[in-house]
Amino acid sequence: MKILFQSIFFFNIIFVISSCAIFSSNENGSYRKSDSLENTILKNLPPPWIAINHATSDFAITNSLTHSVFLINSACRKYEASNLKSLTSAMLAGVDIINIVENKLITFQERDAVDMTVLGKVDGIQSYFHLLTTQKNNCIYDFVLISTNEKNLQNDNSYFQVFLKGIVIK
């Protein structure tokens, strides 16, 4: 029963976090998913990670032992001019932030990126997030690791770094 609850909870979190990527494509400025994302993660997906189907994300996998979730969201729009700080804030809009553990500006694939670790609550349930947000060619890219506790976030963070190496933004 606990696993079922965690699964339902994480799908709710994924929906909240990925809500910016569900817009349809059209010429009036609505968001669409990126077609410039090369993803090789599934080619070398280490156990205990398994792919999960989630329509609002570009890509989602879960750790079958820790129940952490890694997902990728993209949102593209002609003339996107948002700054990284506002993009990261929008990404966490559905999260009641308790503590920003780390927030730094880094370089990811020769682009500025915000790398952030956050303790927050979604629907009153405590969660831990590690996210990286960047933008390129009028697209916003969010890479997120979501865990139920700090230990799982720390344990799965090495996978987060490996997964980021399996992504190329063209």
NORBELBEL-V577014 format. One record per backbone hydrogen bond with DSSP energy under -1.0 kcal/mol. NH is the residue of the N-H (numbers start at 1). CO is the residue of the C=O. E is the energy in kcal/mol with one decimal. If there is no record, write none. Layout:
NH CO E
NH CO E
This chain:
5 1 -2.5
6 2 -2.6
7 3 -2.6
8 4 -2.5
9 5 -2.9
10 6 -2.9
11 7 -2.2
12 8 -1.9
13 9 -2.3
14 10 -3.0
15 11 -2.1
16 12 -2.2
17 13 -3.2
18 14 -2.9
21 18 -2.1
22 19 -1.1
32 76 -1.6
38 168 -3.5
40 166 -3.2
44 41 -1.2
49 46 -2.4
50 62 -2.6
52 60 -2.5
57 54 -1.6
58 72 -2.2
59 72 -1.4
61 70 -2.5
62 50 -2.7
63 68 -2.5
64 48 -2.6
67 63 -2.5
69 146 -2.5
70 61 -2.5
71 144 -2.5
72 59 -2.5
73 142 -2.6
75 140 -2.0
76 32 -3.6
77 138 -2.4
80 77 -1.3
87 83 -2.1
88 84 -2.5
89 85 -2.1
90 86 -2.2
91 87 -2.0
92 88 -1.5
93 90 -1.4
95 92 -1.9
96 121 -3.0
98 119 -2.4
99 119 -2.2
101 117 -1.6
102 117 -1.7
104 115 -2.5
106 113 -3.1
108 111 -3.2
113 106 -2.4
114 133 -2.4
115 104 -3.0
116 131 -3.0
117 102 -2.5
118 129 -2.8
119 99 -3.1
120 127 -2.7
121 96 -2.0
122 125 -2.2
125 122 -1.8
127 120 -3.3
128 147 -2.7
129 118 -3.0
130 145 -2.5
131 116 -3.0
132 143 -2.4
133 114 -2.2
134 141 -2.3
136 139 -2.1
139 136 -1.2
140 75 -2.7
141 134 -3.2
142 73 -2.9
143 132 -2.6
144 71 -2.6
145 130 -2.9
146 69 -3.0
147 128 -2.9
153 149 -1.9
154 150 -2.6
155 151 -2.8
156 152 -2.6
160 156 -1.9
161 157 -2.0
162 158 -1.8
163 159 -3.4
164 160 -2.2
165 161 -1.2
166 163 -1.1
167 164 -1.3
168 38 -2.7
170 36 -3.2
